[in-house]
Amino acid sequence: MERISSRKVLFATIGLALVLVLADHLMSPPLKASSMDGPAACAPCGAPCPSTR
């Protein structure tokens, strides 16, 4: 049986990480663009923007 080289493992790990980050980015809800409907959130967790504190 042939051993998997460390270079292939490294590329597979980096590729998987990039796919997971991209999937998380695309599946996260959009942020509010304007503060007309209340305070705008700068982060998906709802943290306020520094300019609105």
Helices and strands as residue ranges (DSSP letters): H 6-27, G 50-52
